Amino acid sequence: MMKKTLLLLIILLLTIATNAQEPAGYYSAANGKKGHALRVALYQIIKNHTSITYNQLWDAFEQTDKKNNGKVWDIYSDIPNGTAPYEFTFGTNKCGNYNSEGDCYNREHSVPQSWFGEQMPMKSDLFHLYPTDGWVNNKRGNLPYGEVGNASWTSQNGSKVGTCTTSGYSNTVFEPIDAYKGDLARSYFYMCTRYMDKDFDQASPSMFTDGNLKPWVLAMLIRWHNDDPVSQKERDRNNAVYAIQHNRNPFIDYPELVGKIFGADSVNAFHYGSNIAENSMPQIAVFPNPAHDFIHIQYEGSNNSNMEFYDVMGKKVLSVTTENTLSEGGLIINVSSLSSGLYILKISDNQNFIISRKIIIQ
């Protein structure tokens, strides 16, 4: 058993070293699609991933959910920019038995197993599995995620159990802290895309109807996605999971996909810049990033370049058109009208080049 575990760790480390980033052209088949057709295209891209066993999750978590200090990154006990009430050591604090919060960590299915009949590969898909405190995980059980008014129980990091106040549902739910609501929302968008052909409504109280999110769930998760943009933690985890499973979460790579499949922007097509050969793409430099009031763009583009900013729901919030070829000094754009958050900058010119860049406004 020890030799097998060591071999798995070696394989994981070697794979991460060579395959961590998104390959060029990975989403090319989704380019130009929108709405349901876009969802189907993403399903075709990310399906048939390399499935690990349920027991291999323990070793995989050491690659996907490790804090900078080497401890377990537990979203049910972590306090971002603060001090966690306790931390777990990989392996040493693995559950077994537990009697209270802080005893050990186990394998939390953000989409409970009972909803899909404990079937593989959903049971071990890392994109919805997280190492979490065993006691808090037990308190959550198979409760839906939701928003709580008066909590009947609260964890040490502020996660809650109580009656749902989200419009459309009034039973008991589990509410994670705000810092991880977007993470979990994007896990759910992944699940209902990767497994759009599966039944996730096999046991109550599922948040799904077959492979689709229920209306009240969809509205809430879109809001969570918008309010808690993609973090560096998620980007790093996406790369780490890709190194193991060889598929990615598209909604982490391109947050605007949520709006283009599930939101109001579903009438507009997804433009994927990576499908254009590198040697044919104009060069661009954007700084500072994160930005505050202004960003400076140096761009080797042509006349009549159009620069558009989209929020994470795919709504265009700012547009700038250059009437002449950009000078050597580049272009300064005032972004003080934009709220803090993640945006997608898209640049097109009269040769139909499209380049996307993620911009963080502070």
LUMKE-454051 format. One record per residue: residue in one letter; x, y, z negated of N, C-alpha, C in turn. Coordinates in steps of 0.1 Angstrom, whole numbers, plus 5000, padded with zeros to 4 digits. Each point is the difference from the previous one (the first is absolute). Layout:
aXYZXYZXYZ/...
% end
This chain:
m500849885000499250125000500950125000/m501050004992500950124999500750035014/k500449895007500750015013499050065010/k498749955000499050065009499750144997/t500050044988499750144996501250095005/l501249954998501250085004500050015015/l499749895007500050015015498950105005/l498950004994498950105004500550144998/l500750034988500550134998501050045010/i500949915004501050035010499450035013/i499049925004499350025013499350145000/l499450034988499350134999500950115002/l501250004993501050105000500550025014/l500449895007500550015013499050055010/t498749964998499050055009499850154998/i499950044988499850144997501150095006/a501349954999501150075005499950025015/t499349915008500150015014498650045006/n498949994993498750025006499150104992/a500650094993499250084991499150105007/q500550065010499350125006499049955011/e499150105004499149975010500749995014/p499849895007500749995013499550105010/a500850045009499650095011498849935008/g499050085002498849955008499149904992/y500249994987499249904993498550025002/y499550135000498650035002499650045014/s500849975010499850045013498649965005/a499649884997498749945004498850084995/a500250084990498950084994499950145006/n501050045008500150135006498850035009/g499450114998498850045009498749954996/k500049924989498749944996499450084988/k498749974997499350074990498949914994/g499550044988498949934994500249854999/h499049925003500049864999501149945008/a500250055012501149945009501350024994/l500350114993501250024993500249904989/r499049984993500049904989500449865005/v499349975011500349865006501550005005/a500550115006501350005004501049984989/l499850074989500849984988499949864994/y498849945000499949864996500949915008/q500050025013500849915009501550024997/i500450124996501450034997500449944987/i499250014989500549964987499549864996/k499249935008499649874996501149905002/n499749874995501049905001501450034994/h499950064988501250044993500649874994/t501350024996500649894993499549994985/s499349894997499349994988500949924990/i500250064988500849934989499049934991/t500549914992499249934991499650094988/y499049964993499550074988501150014989/n500849894999501050004990501250095004/q500350025013501150085004499750154998/l498850044996499750144997500950054989/w500349914990500950054989501350055005/d500649935009501350045005499850125010/a498950005008499850115009499850134993/f499450004988499750134993501450074996/e501049924999501350064997500650085011/q499449985012500450075012499150125003/t498749984996499050095004499650104989/d500249974988499450074989501050034988/k501250035004501150034990500250154998/k499950054988500450144997501550025002/n500350135000501550035002500849954988/n499349984988500749954989500049844999/g499549945011500049865001498849934993/k499150084994498849944993498949985010/v499049934996498849975008499250135002/w499650035012499250125003498549964999/d499550024989498649964996499150125001/i499150005010499150125002499050014989/y499849904992499050014989500650054987/s501450015000500650054987500950125003/d500450025013501050105004499350144998/i500850104996499650144999501050085008/p499650035013500950085008500450134994/n501350035001500550134994499850004985/g499949894994499849994986500749874994/t499849974988500649884994498949894998/a500349895007499149894998499949954986/p498949954995499949954986500849884998/y500349925011500849884999500449975014/e501049915001500549955014500349864999/f499949935011500249865001501349975007/t500749894996501249955007499649885009/f500450005012499749905010500449864994/g499149905001500349874996499849984985/t500750084992499949994985498650024995/n499350105005498750044995498949955009/k500249905008499049945008498949934991/c498750025003499049934993500049855003/g499849914991499349974989498950064993/n500149974987498950054991500250144997/y498850074997500150134995498850034991/n500250094991499050034990499750154999/s500850095007499850144999500850065012/e499850135002500750085010501550004997/g500849995011501450004998500749874998/d499249894999500649874998500749945012/c499550015012500649945011499350055013/y500649975012499450045012499649885008/n499050025009499649895008499650055014/r499349925008499850035014498650055002/e499950135002498750075002499650005014/h498849945003499450015014499150124999/s500450115007499250125001498749975006/v499949905010498849945005499949874993/p499149994990499949874992499949885008/q500649894995500049875007498649955002/s499150024991498749945001499250065011/w500450125005499350065011500349935013/f501149935001500349945013500349854997/g499549944989500049864998501549954998/e500950084995501449964997500749945012/q499650045012500649945012501350075003/m500949925007501250055005499750055015/p500850105005501150064994499750124992/m498750034998499650124992500549994986/k500049874994500449984986501450054997/s500950005010501450044997500550125009/d499050075006500450115008500450124992/l501350035001500650104991499450145001/f499450035011499550135002498850034991/h499449904994499050034990500349944986/l501249954999500449944987501150084993/y499850024987500950084992500349934987/p501250024995500349954986499450104990/t499149954991499450094991499949944986/d499850084990499849954986498949905000/g500349884994499049904999498850034993/w500150084989498850034992499150105008/v500650105006499350105008499349935012/n500849915006499549925012498749924995/n500149944988498949934995498850094997/k500250124996498950094997499450045013/r500850015011499450035013499249895005/g500649874999499349885005499750025015/n498749975004499650025014499250125001/l500150104991499250135001500550075013/p499050075006500450095011500850124995/y500750065008500650134997498950115001/g500150104992499050115000500550114991/e499050094998500350124992499149994987/v500750024989499349984987499750134993/g498850014994499750114992500449984986/n499249944992500449964986500649865000/a501249994996500749875001499749924988/s499849875002499849904989501449954996/w501050015008501349964997501050085008/t501250044995501050085007501349944997/s500849985010501449944998500950114995/q501249974997501050094995500550105010/n499849975013500450105010498850085006/g498849964995498850085003499149935010/s500349885004499049925008498849974992/k498850005006498749994993499149895004/v499249954991498949925003498750074995/g499050005008498750074996499050005011/t498950074998498950015010500550095011/c499749965012500450075012499250135002/t500650115003499350125003500150045015/t500749915008500150025014498649985006/s499650105009498749995006499949875008/g498949924998499749885007500249874992/y500650024987500349884992499950054985/s499349924992499850044986500449894990/n500649895004500449904991501450024995/t500649914992501350014994501149995011/v501050094998501150005010501350024992/f501149995007501450034995500550115008/e500550104992500650125007501550014997/p500949995010501450024998500350154998/i501250034996500350154999500250065014/d499850135001500050075012501249975009/a501249994994501349985007500049885009/y499149904997500149875007498749975008/k499050105000498849985007500249995015/g500950095005500349995014500649875004/d501049954992500649885003499049895001/l499049994991499149895000499050025012/a499650135003499250025011500649955013/r501350025002500749965012500149855000/s500149934988500049865000498749945005/y498950074996498749965005499850025015/f500550115005499950035014500849895008/y501149964995500849905006499249875000/m499449964988499349874999498849995010/c499350115001498849995009500450025014/t501350025003500450005014500849875003/r500949964991500749875002499149885000/y498950014992499149894998498550045004/m499950085011498750055004499149885005/d500649885002499249895004499749914989/k500350044987499749914988498950054992/d499449914992498950044991500650034986/f499950134996500550044987498850034990/d498949945004498850024991499549864995/q500949924996499749864996499550004985/a500350114993499650004986499850154996/s499050024991499650134995501050034989/p500450134998499550125007501050055010/s500149945012500950035010499850155005/m501150065004499950135006499850005016/f499949875005499949985014498649945004/t499750025012498949925007500749935011/d500249874999500849925009501450065000/g500550055012501350065001500050155000/n498950064996499950145001499850064986/l500550124997499850064987498650064999/k499349984989498750064998500050155001/p498950065004500050155002500550084988/w499649974988500450084989501549984997/v500549885003501549974998500850085011/l499549995012500850075011500150154997/a498950064996500050144997501050044988/m499949914990500950034989501549985003/l500349895008501449975003500650105010/i499150055009500550115009500450124991/r499250034990500350114991501349984993/w500249874994501249974993501250015009/h499949955013501050015009500550145003/n499050095001500250145003500650074988/d499649974988500450074988501449954995/d500449885003501249944996500849955012/p500850105007500749965012501049894998/v500549955011501049905000501350054993/s500549924991501250034992501249935005/q501250044996501249935003499949864995/k499449984988499949864995499249915010/e499050055006499249925009500849975013/r500750105005500849985012501149904997/d500750014989501049904996499449864999/r498849994994499349874998499649955013/n499550085009499649965014501149935007/n501250064999501249955006500449864994/a499950004987500449874993499049895003/v498750035001499149895003500249965015/y500350105008500249965014501249915002/a501050024991501249915001499649864996/i499049984992499649874995498949945009/q498950085003498949945008500150035015/h500850095004500150045014498850065006/n499250074991499050095005500050124991/r499250115004500150124993498650054997/n499950104991498750064997500050135008/p499150005011500050115009499650134994/f499249994989499550124993501050074991/i501149934998501150074993500950065011/d500349935011500850065011499350125006/y498749995003499350115006498750024993/p500050094990498850024992498850055007/e500350075012498850055008499249895006/l500549874999499249895006498749984992/v500050044987498749994992498950085006/g500350125004499050095006499649955014/k501049945007499749975014499349865001/i499949934989499249875000498850024992/f500150064988498950004990499450134998/g500650115005499550134997499550085012/a499950134998499450095011500950015012/d501349974998500950015012500049885009/s499149914998499949885007499650025015/v499750125003499650045014501350035008/n501150024993501350035006501049895000/a500749985011500949895001501350024991/f500649894997501350004992501150015010/h500950104998501150025009501349954993/y500649905005501149934994501350045007/g500850094994501250055007501049905003/s500149894992501149915001500049925012/n498850005008500049925012500750075012/i500650124997500750075010501549974999/a500749975010501449964999500850124993/e500949964992500850104992500750105009/n500649955012500850095008499150095008/s498749995000499150095007499350104991/m500349984986499350094991500850124997/p499350124999500750124996500549984985/q501050074997500549994986499450114992/i499749974987499450094991500650004986/a500150114994500550014986499050094993/v499549954988499050084992500650014986/f500150124996500550034986499550134995/p499950024987500249904990498849904999/n500249884995498949904999500349924988/p499350024989498850084998500150155002/a498950065004500050145003499050074990/h500150135000499150084992499250105008/d500650115004499350105008500350005015/f501249965003500450005014500849875004/i499949955012500949905005500750055013/h501249955001500850045012500149885009/i499650025013500049895010501050035011/q501049925001500950015012499649885009/y499750045013499349905009500550035014/e500549905006500550015014498849975010/g499050074998498849985008499950095012/s498949995007499750085012499150124997/n499650075011499050104998498749954995/n499350094993498649964996499949884991/s501049994991499949894990498950034990/n499349904996498950014990500449924988/m499950074988500449944987498750004992/e499649884996498749994992500349924987/f499450054990500149944986498749934997/y500049884996498949924996500149964985/d498950004993500049944986499949855001/v500049944988500149855000498749945005/m498950075002498849955005499950025015/g501150065006500050025014499350135005/k499750094991499450135003501150105004/k499850065011501050115004499850124991/v501150044994499850124990500950125005/l500849985009500850115005500649975014/s500050105009500549985013500850125004/v501249985006500850105005500549975014/t499850095009500549985014501150105004/t501149945005501150095004499950035015/e499950125004499850045014501249995008/n501250004993501349995007500849894995/t501149975007500949904995500650054987/l500149914990500550054987501450045001/s500450114993501350055000500949914991/e501350035001501049924992499750014985/g499450114996499750014986498849924995/g499249955010498849924997498850084997/l499149944992498750064998499750004985/i499550114994499650004986498550004999/i499449914993498649994999499650034986/n499050084998499450034987499049894996/v500349934989499249894996499350034986/s500150134996499550034987498549984998/s499349995012498549974999499749864997/l501049915001499749864997500249964986/s499149924995500049964986501249904998/s500449974988501149904997499549875005/g500949925006499749875004500849955012/l499649895006500749945012499250045013/y500850045010499450045013500849935011/i499449995011500649945012500250125010/l501250035004500350095010500149935013/k499250045010500149945014500450115010/i501049975008500450095010499849945014/s499450075008499849965014500450115010/d500449975012500450105009499449975014/n500350085010499449985013500449885007/q501049924994500349875005499349884993/n499150044991499249914992500949924990/f501150054996500849944989499250024987/i500049904992499450014987500949954989/i500350094991500949964989499350034987/s500149914990499350014987501150014989/r499750094991500950014988499150024988/k500449934989499350024987500550124993/i499250094996500450124993499350014987/i500850034989499450014987500050154996/i498850054997499950144995499850004985/q500950074993499950014986499350124995/
% end
